[in-house]
């Protein structure tokens, strides 16, 4: 709460409601790699799920000002995520890490990858030469990212994950047993039938809808880009301890 990972977060209410509305109106950028069809065309239904799973204000008449992420729901999500990481470690699974928010979550994913490798998991190495309309798909510190103009790129798109999974299949390589990600990387993996877990902000409802439907196994609510990436270090340490990976 002090660093605003949860509690009174920096994302304003009007931004949250705008994103919920655009998802309900079928704007694909807000579907985060998922196929939602016509199941979530009512903005109020989206708000209800976000109130339940994230802790945003459930009053549809509250349209401007501060919005919230319930810290207990963040902790609950971390504990569910820890359970899935524990299973990955016990079974020595193949795990792929990816982020559309490298400025905030890259090191959270990197530290988790390091811990799973020490536990005997295989961290999936992505094929070389992958590209989407937005840029190149590459791997940095064990985490798949989008690179554009020599810069790690913020993206909501599921296309980078599509490129990875398609290339693995074409190359005769097995798909990951688990994807740990965020944004469209997590959404597309779940839509493709791969076990998918990850993180999402209160203005990114698609992954919470996917968790409600069972397409994504775990979605942890948090502000995905706080002032310093170091603010996530205690949270990451808690996650890894809960997973038995310390």
Buried (B, 14 or more C-beta within 10 A) or exposed (E): EEBBBBBEBEBBBEBBBBBBBBBBEEEBEBBBBBEBEEEBEEBEBBBEBBBBBBBBBEEEEBEEEEBBBBBEBBBBBBBBBBBBBBBBBEEEBBBBBBBBBBEBBBBBBBBBBBBBBEBEBBBBEBBEEBBBEBBBBBBEBBBBBBBEEEEBBBBBBBBBBBBBBEBBEEEEBEBBBBBBBBBBBBBBBBBBEBBBBBBBBBBBBBBBBBBBBEBBBBBBBBBBBBEEBEBBEEBBEBBBEBBEBE
